[in-house]
Amino acid sequence: MAREAPPTAGLPLGMADLLPGGDADLGGALARFLAVPTVQVECSGTAALMVALTALRSLAPERDEVVAPAYTCPLVALAVAHCGLRLRLCDLAPDSLDLDLPDLAPLCGHRTLAVLPTHLAGRVVDTGNVRSLARAAGAWVIEDAAQALGARTAGASVGSGSDLAFFSLAVGKGLTLFEGGALIAANPLLRAACARASRNNVPRHAFWELRRCAELLAYAALYRPSALPWAYGAPLRRALARGDRVGAAGDDFSARIPLHRVGRWRQSVGVRALARLPDWLAAGQARAAPRLARLRRIPGLTVLDDSPAVDGAEGTWPSFLVLLPDAAARETALAALWGAGLGVSLPFVHVLPDYPRYADLVAVEDRSAELPHARSFAARVLSIGNSPWLDDAGFAQICGLLERAACGPRNPPLKPPISPTPGPAAPAARG
């Protein structure tokens, strides 16, 4: 295989981005991009969430519960546990990324510290109704915009209408430092609490920063179509061959979450790359339009859009999320497409209680919850990368296989010809 499409449309880095010197105030550059007063740069999106939770706990030490979607990144569960808090799970609305409001209402109470609506894959979700329920209970809202840097509602950045929000600058995101995070807060009190929480809990750690610098250089060298078969495709296919879906999806996270300061060089790389991000996002949106129209013509396929409850939503399109009509159809499509070099993958493998290694991080009363909509979503969802390196022929192949899976017989699995290319794995991270 000479080329491989990635699962998301990450912004490639150029040689000029890597030069020493230059503006190292990434927080200031992001604040201008997001049109917010300040941005606090952290070493990962997970670290930004941990700083936010620590700050809120300092303001309300009697509150110890965090409500998050049942279908979300396992790093959220690890971050909540690391802060000594209890994770409560909310079901999703049917065939949606929105939180299920009837399920959310009884979860919001006197122990609720924060609620985390999640803009998964750049899709804008309903936060207004979530804010109403959370604030009625005296809780804060932290928007998980890890995958939605550049998404907007009515011209304003996602997150700017809630108490706090965080973005990830990890591999595969629109802007990357290999690992990094950005945190925004609504008012001076929260900004001061977040700055204090970071100052008191995030050390300078030369080892981790040197490691991230080396990993960023590797990313700049390997994030290209000719190198991705070795850097991404080969490890993916090895994981699939041994039946390790969690490893293939990148959901196998360590309980040890690195905390360290982001150095000047990586920040300067981010500042230079950020200058190209608006054009990159606009190109992704233009590329998405005809592809979304083609996906919507497939009978039985549901394409996830921005929430209809949000006026003026303008999400980003790093990837497309689609729902097959049932789990059997999704498995047929997955057998054909995952590992075929076309950028098709799973956002996450399970709802949080269904991961053996993360189930204990969920509050006891939620581990056996039915969560019917979230489990249906997890069983039927596929992610399709919107990279420019996925050509029209490859996208047409995806659509043909999805149409057969959604409408045709389920067996035998549809398998396009692929030629896995072995090779060394490049470092990977999701934050």
C-alpha positions, -999 to +999 in steps of 0.1 A: +000+000+000+016+033-011-008+056+006-030+056+036-057+080+047-057+091+083-089+088+105-091+126+109-080+157+089-051+169+111-032+200+100+002+189+086+033+208+098+058+224+075+095+228+079+090+266+085+068+257+115+098+239+132+123+268+131+136+280+165+126+314+178+096+334+169+064+342+188+060+316+217+028+331+231+004+304+219-022+313+245-023+348+231-026+336+195-053+311+204-072+339+223-072+360+192-083+330+171-111+321+194-120+357+202-119+352+240-101+372+266-074+346+275-064+310+268-045+289+292-021+265+275-017+231+291+003+199+281-029+180+269-066+183+267-068+159+296-045+181+317-067+211+308-098+192+321-079+182+352-069+218+359-105+230+353-119+203+377-093+212+403-102+248+401-139+242+405-133+219+434-114+247+451-144+269+448-170+243+458-153+216+479-186+201+490-194+190+454-177+158+442-196+145+411-190+151+374-216+142+348-203+132+314-218+114+283-217+076+286-201+075+252-170+096+254-132+094+255-120+072+284-095+099+292-124+118+307-130+090+332-092+089+340-091+127+345-122+127+369-107+098+389-073+116+391-090+146+407-107+124+433-142+129+419-170+106+411-181+101+375-218+100+368-229+089+333-257+105+312-273+087+283-273+103+248-304+115+231-316+090+205-292+089+174-275+120+187-245+133+205-266+156+227-271+146+263-305+131+270-322+158+290-347+136+308-318+114+319-296+145+328-321+162+350-321+138+380-283+135+377-279+172+385-281+178+423-263+193+453-232+171+448-228+179+411-196+199+404-197+200+366-215+187+336-195+180+304-214+182+271-191+169+243-186+183+208-174+150+194-157+150+159-163+187+155-201+184+158-217+211+178-240+198+206-267+214+227-252+232+256-279+258+263-303+233+278-275+216+296-265+250+312-301+255+324-302+222+342-267+225+356-271+260+369-304+252+385-285+227+406-256+251+413-232+232+390-208+245+364-206+235+327-173+225+311-176+220+274-155+192+261-144+207+228-113+185+225-121+177+189-138+210+180-112+237+178-127+263+154-163+252+157-187+281+163-222+289+174-237+322+161-202+334+152-187+327+187-164+298+195-179+268+211-173+269+248-175+307+251-210+306+263-203+281+292-183+284+324-153+266+310-142+248+279-111+229+268-096+219+234-070+193+225-039+200+205-030+163+202-021+143+171-048+143+145-065+174+158-069+205+136-038+220+153-012+199+171+018+202+193+018+164+193+002+168+228-013+200+241-044+216+255-062+249+257-085+260+285-109+290+284-130+304+313-160+327+313-150+352+340-121+365+360-129+344+390-127+312+371-097+323+351-078+331+384-089+297+399-076+279+368-043+297+368-038+289+404-047+253+399-022+250+371+005+268+390+001+246+421-003+212+403+015+213+369+053+212+374+081+220+350+093+185+338+122+185+314+119+148+305+083+151+293+089+183+274+120+168+256+100+137+248+071+157+233+096+178+213+110+145+198+075+132+192+065+164+175+095+162+151+085+126+143+049+137+136+061+164+112+082+138+094+056+109+093+023+126+089+021+123+052+004+098+028+036+079+020+046+074+056+012+067+072+011+030+061+040+025+084+033+050+111-004+044+114-017+016+092+007-011+102+000-009+140-037-006+133-037-038+113-016-057+138-041-047+165-071-058+144-053-091+135-051-100+172-087-089+178-077-059+199-103-033+190-095-011+220-059-009+208-069-004+172-092+025+182-065+041+204-086+037+235-058+019+256-047+048+278-024+047+308-037+057+342-006+078+345-014+112+331+017+134+324+016+169+338+042+194+327+047+228+312+046+233+275+080+248+263+087+278+242+097+259+210+065+238+209+044+269+215+061+287+187+054+258+164+017+261+174+017+298+167+031+294+132+007+265+123-023+283+138-019+310+111-029+284+085-057+268+105-086+290+092-078+282+056-074+245+065-108+244+083-125+262+053-110+237+029-123+209+051-158+223+051-157+227+013-145+191+009-172+179+033-201+194+015-203+170-015-192+140+006-219+146+031-245+149+003-233+115-010-235+099+024-270+112+030-282+095-002-274+061+012-307+045+024-307+035+060-276+056+069-278+084+094-252+112+091-245+131+123-249+169+119-247+197+144-275+196+170-308+210+157-312+225+191-284+250+184-291+280+162-262+292+140-241+261+146-210+258+124-190+227+133-157+216+119-153+185+098-122+165+108-143+134+101-178+123+095-198+102+120-225+079+105-249+055+121-257+022+104-293+009+108-283-018+132-252-034+149-251-062+123-248-037+094-221-018+113-201-050+118-204-058+081-191-024+072-164-025+098-151-058+085-148-043+051-134-009+059-114-008+092-078-013+083-084-009+046-063+023+044-094+045+038-095+064+071-125+045+085-125+038+122-144+039+154-145+071+175-145+049+207-152+012+210-176+011+240-197+031+264-175+037+295-189+009+317-183-017+290-145-012+290-132-037+316-102-015+324-123+017+329-155+003+344-143+009+380-139+046+373-177+050+369-199+055+399-212+022+412-249+032+406-241+039+369-222+007+361-253-013+355-274+015+340-291+005+307-279+036+288-299+024+258-293+053+234-255+055+241-251+017+237-271+018+205-249+046+193-217+027+202-229-004+183-239+014+151-214+043+147-185+046+122-161+075+117-149+084+082-118+107+079-122+139+059-086+142+050-076+156+016-055+125+013-086+104+009-093+108-028-126+107-046-121+071-057-114+060-021-145+079-009-166+063-036-154+029-024-164+037+011-199+048+000-204+017-021-195-006+008-217+013+033-246+011+009-242-027+006-238-030+043-269-009+051-291-023+025-278-057+015-271-091+030-249-092+061-229-122+052-202-129+041-184-097+052-175-073+024-137-071+020-120-048-005-086-059-016-060-045+007-023-051+010-012-043+046+023-028+047+044-037+077+066-012+093+076+005+125+050+023+146+053+060+152+044+075+186+007+082+190-013+102+214-048+114+220-054+141+246 
